[in-house]
Amino acid sequence: MTPPHPTLRVEVANGTLWQIDLGNPRQTANSGFTADSAKPGEAITVLGNRHRDASKMHMKAVRITIGGTNFDMYPERIQAK
């Protein structure tokens, strides 16, 4: 996990490739997410902010969920239900 922001490349079911920016290295580590948290082919759910240019498949992650485990990059941005 290197500065300025670690990234994931995620291929969705239709074959579209997304770039997902995580928090800065400290935020990412504090969330519990490591280089081994996501394995190729594993299903993930990303909550975050999409790039303003909708033609770009790029977003900033606020939370990533893998196998029922939440990794909150920016917990202060997540509203309780």
VOTI-871422 format. One line per field, with one value per residue: x, y, z of N, C-alpha, C, CB in turn; residue in three letters; residue number from 1. Coordinates in steps of 0.05 Angstrom, whole numbers. Glycine has a CB too. Layout:
n.px: X / ...
n.py: Y / ...
n.pz: Z / ...
ca.px: X / ...
ca.py: Y / ...
ca.pz: Z / ...
c.px: X / ...
c.py: Y / ...
c.pz: Z / ...
cb.px: X / ...
cb.py: Y / ...
cb.pz: Z / ...
residu: Ala / ...
num: NUM / ...
This chain:
n.px: 17 / 19 / 37 / 6 / -48 / -70 / -94 / -147 / -161 / -219 / -259 / -323 / -385 / -402 / -355 / -331 / -277 / -260 / -227 / -211 / -199 / -168 / -165 / -114 / -48 / -46 / -100 / -122 / -94 / -113 / -166 / -163 / -155 / -112 / -59 / -72 / -126 / -165 / -177 / -161 / -217 / -253 / -316 / -334 / -361 / -368 / -374 / -377 / -350 / -364 / -325 / -329 / -334 / -373 / -359 / -313 / -291 / -282 / -272 / -273 / -263 / -304 / -323 / -307 / -333 / -320 / -334 / -371 / -343 / -330 / -290 / -274 / -254 / -263 / -295 / -324 / -355 / -396 / -463 / -504 / -557
n.py: -23 / 38 / 108 / 160 / 143 / 78 / 33 / -6 / -49 / -66 / -113 / -113 / -150 / -143 / -137 / -88 / -47 / -20 / 33 / 36 / 80 / 77 / 96 / 141 / 113 / 106 / 110 / 68 / 25 / 31 / 17 / -37 / -62 / -98 / -115 / -168 / -172 / -172 / -218 / -241 / -247 / -250 / -230 / -163 / -106 / -37 / 24 / 90 / 150 / 170 / 188 / 254 / 259 / 221 / 186 / 163 / 106 / 106 / 113 / 138 / 102 / 95 / 56 / -12 / -76 / -143 / -209 / -203 / -172 / -107 / -54 / 5 / 62 / 116 / 126 / 167 / 187 / 153 / 141 / 122 / 75
n.pz: 0 / -23 / -22 / -65 / -56 / -47 / -98 / -128 / -181 / -211 / -242 / -268 / -275 / -329 / -355 / -353 / -331 / -270 / -234 / -168 / -118 / -56 / 14 / 41 / 54 / 112 / 128 / 100 / 123 / 176 / 168 / 166 / 119 / 76 / 29 / 20 / 28 / -12 / -61 / -128 / -170 / -128 / -101 / -89 / -55 / -65 / -34 / -47 / -77 / -141 / -199 / -225 / -279 / -315 / -355 / -341 / -309 / -250 / -181 / -113 / -56 / 1 / 34 / 32 / 21 / 33 / 30 / 73 / 109 / 129 / 107 / 126 / 98 / 105 / 156 / 181 / 141 / 132 / 140 / 193 / 194
ca.px: 0 / 38 / 25 / -11 / -71 / -70 / -117 / -155 / -174 / -241 / -274 / -350 / -397 / -404 / -328 / -320 / -256 / -261 / -205 / -221 / -178 / -172 / -155 / -85 / -39 / -53 / -129 / -126 / -85 / -131 / -191 / -158 / -150 / -84 / -56 / -84 / -155 / -181 / -164 / -172 / -242 / -271 / -336 / -332 / -380 / -355 / -390 / -358 / -357 / -356 / -312 / -349 / -337 / -386 / -347 / -290 / -297 / -263 / -285 / -259 / -278 / -310 / -324 / -306 / -342 / -311 / -342 / -385 / -326 / -328 / -265 / -283 / -232 / -272 / -318 / -340 / -373 / -417 / -486 / -518 / -585
ca.py: 0 / 60 / 135 / 175 / 127 / 51 / 29 / -32 / -51 / -85 / -119 / -120 / -173 / -138 / -135 / -61 / -46 / 4 / 39 / 43 / 91 / 72 / 119 / 143 / 88 / 103 / 105 / 41 / 6 / 33 / 3 / -66 / -72 / -102 / -125 / -195 / -172 / -178 / -238 / -240 / -262 / -248 / -209 / -141 / -84 / -12 / 47 / 113 / 174 / 166 / 210 / 273 / 253 / 195 / 169 / 150 / 85 / 113 / 123 / 139 / 84 / 102 / 30 / -36 / -100 / -168 / -232 / -195 / -155 / -80 / -40 / 33 / 81 / 142 / 119 / 191 / 193 / 132 / 148 / 100 / 72
ca.pz: 0 / -26 / -27 / -46 / -49 / -60 / -116 / -137 / -208 / -207 / -266 / -261 / -290 / -358 / -366 / -349 / -311 / -254 / -216 / -142 / -101 / -28 / 30 / 41 / 67 / 140 / 130 / 90 / 144 / 199 / 162 / 167 / 91 / 68 / 2 / 18 / 35 / -36 / -79 / -155 / -174 / -105 / -103 / -70 / -57 / -59 / -29 / -50 / -94 / -169 / -213 / -236 / -308 / -315 / -375 / -328 / -290 / -229 / -157 / -88 / -38 / 28 / 47 / 15 / 35 / 21 / 47 / 97 / 125 / 120 / 110 / 125 / 93 / 115 / 172 / 187 / 118 / 131 / 156 / 206 / 186
c.px: 18 / 24 / 23 / -36 / -68 / -95 / -122 / -166 / -194 / -256 / -302 / -361 / -398 / -376 / -315 / -299 / -258 / -235 / -218 / -198 / -186 / -165 / -125 / -74 / -46 / -83 / -135 / -118 / -104 / -158 / -188 / -152 / -120 / -83 / -68 / -114 / -173 / -165 / -176 / -196 / -262 / -291 / -332 / -355 / -366 / -375 / -370 / -369 / -345 / -343 / -334 / -354 / -347 / -375 / -323 / -300 / -277 / -278 / -266 / -275 / -281 / -310 / -322 / -315 / -334 / -319 / -355 / -368 / -325 / -301 / -272 / -259 / -238 / -297 / -336 / -359 / -396 / -439 / -499 / -547 / -603
c.py: 25 / 86 / 141 / 159 / 100 / 49 / -1 / -29 / -73 / -88 / -128 / -141 / -168 / -134 / -107 / -61 / -19 / 8 / 49 / 54 / 87 / 98 / 121 / 119 / 84 / 97 / 77 / 21 / 7 / 19 / -28 / -78 / -75 / -112 / -153 / -195 / -179 / -196 / -236 / -258 / -261 / -225 / -188 / -121 / -58 / 10 / 71 / 135 / 170 / 192 / 228 / 269 / 224 / 176 / 154 / 130 / 86 / 123 / 122 / 123 / 98 / 77 / 8 / -60 / -124 / -190 / -225 / -177 / -128 / -68 / -10 / 52 / 108 / 137 / 143 / 198 / 173 / 139 / 122 / 99 / 71
c.pz: 0 / -30 / -56 / -38 / -63 / -77 / -120 / -165 / -206 / -234 / -258 / -281 / -320 / -370 / -363 / -327 / -297 / -238 / -190 / -125 / -72 / -12 / 28 / 56 / 96 / 143 / 121 / 111 / 168 / 194 / 165 / 140 / 86 / 39 / -2 / 24 / 12 / -55 / -107 / -157 / -151 / -108 / -81 / -75 / -49 / -56 / -31 / -68 / -122 / -180 / -225 / -265 / -309 / -336 / -364 / -308 / -267 / -205 / -133 / -68 / -10 / 45 / 26 / 32 / 19 / 40 / 73 / 115 / 113 / 126 / 105 / 122 / 106 / 132 / 179 / 164 / 115 / 150 / 167 / 197 / 210
cb.px: -19 / 57 / 42 / -20 / -97 / -70 / -112 / -177 / -152 / -260 / -261 / -368 / -425 / -420 / -328 / -343 / -228 / -285 / -186 / -235 / -175 / -156 / -164 / -74 / -9 / -46 / -145 / -110 / -57 / -137 / -200 / -181 / -163 / -71 / -26 / -70 / -162 / -189 / -167 / -150 / -235 / -254 / -365 / -305 / -406 / -334 / -404 / -333 / -346 / -380 / -293 / -340 / -309 / -416 / -339 / -271 / -297 / -242 / -310 / -255 / -263 / -337 / -351 / -276 / -373 / -280 / -318 / -394 / -298 / -350 / -242 / -299 / -228 / -278 / -309 / -321 / -357 / -405 / -507 / -516 / -590
cb.py: 0 / 55 / 156 / 201 / 141 / 29 / 43 / -45 / -55 / -75 / -141 / -94 / -178 / -113 / -142 / -41 / -49 / 2 / 60 / 19 / 122 / 47 / 115 / 170 / 87 / 129 / 125 / 37 / 14 / 62 / 10 / -80 / -53 / -123 / -126 / -213 / -144 / -151 / -267 / -249 / -290 / -245 / -222 / -127 / -88 / -5 / 47 / 103 / 199 / 158 / 200 / 302 / 256 / 198 / 185 / 171 / 56 / 134 / 106 / 169 / 58 / 118 / 26 / -41 / -99 / -167 / -249 / -218 / -168 / -63 / -50 / 41 / 84 / 162 / 106 / 214 / 193 / 104 / 164 / 101 / 47
cb.pz: 24 / -49 / -13 / -59 / -57 / -38 / -142 / -118 / -231 / -185 / -284 / -261 / -280 / -363 / -394 / -343 / -325 / -234 / -228 / -128 / -107 / -17 / 59 / 55 / 64 / 156 / 113 / 64 / 153 / 205 / 133 / 180 / 70 / 88 / -5 / 38 / 45 / -51 / -68 / -175 / -179 / -79 / -100 / -72 / -40 / -82 / 0 / -61 / -81 / -186 / -235 / -231 / -323 / -319 / -400 / -315 / -304 / -239 / -152 / -78 / -35 / 31 / 64 / 3 / 39 / 16 / 52 / 111 / 128 / 134 / 89 / 149 / 63 / 92 / 198 / 193 / 92 / 136 / 140 / 237 / 169
residu: Met / Thr / Pro / Pro / His / Pro / Thr / Leu / Arg / Val / Glu / Val / Ala / Asn / Gly / Thr / Leu / Trp / Gln / Ile / Asp / Leu / Gly / Asn / Pro / Arg / Gln / Thr / Ala / Asn / Ser / Gly / Phe / Thr / Ala / Asp / Ser / Ala / Lys / Pro / Gly / Glu / Ala / Ile / Thr / Val / Leu / Gly / Asn / Arg / His / Arg / Asp / Ala / Ser / Lys / Met / His / Met / Lys / Ala / Val / Arg / Ile / Thr / Ile / Gly / Gly / Thr / Asn / Phe / Asp / Met / Tyr / Pro / Glu / Arg / Ile / Gln / Ala / Lys
num: 1 / 2 / 3 / 4 / 5 / 6 / 7 / 8 / 9 / 10 / 11 / 12 / 13 / 14 / 15 / 16 / 17 / 18 / 19 / 20 / 21 / 22 / 23 / 24 / 25 / 26 / 27 / 28 / 29 / 30 / 31 / 32 / 33 / 34 / 35 / 36 / 37 / 38 / 39 / 40 / 41 / 42 / 43 / 44 / 45 / 46 / 47 / 48 / 49 / 50 / 51 / 52 / 53 / 54 / 55 / 56 / 57 / 58 / 59 / 60 / 61 / 62 / 63 / 64 / 65 / 66 / 67 / 68 / 69 / 70 / 71 / 72 / 73 / 74 / 75 / 76 / 77 / 78 / 79 / 80 / 81
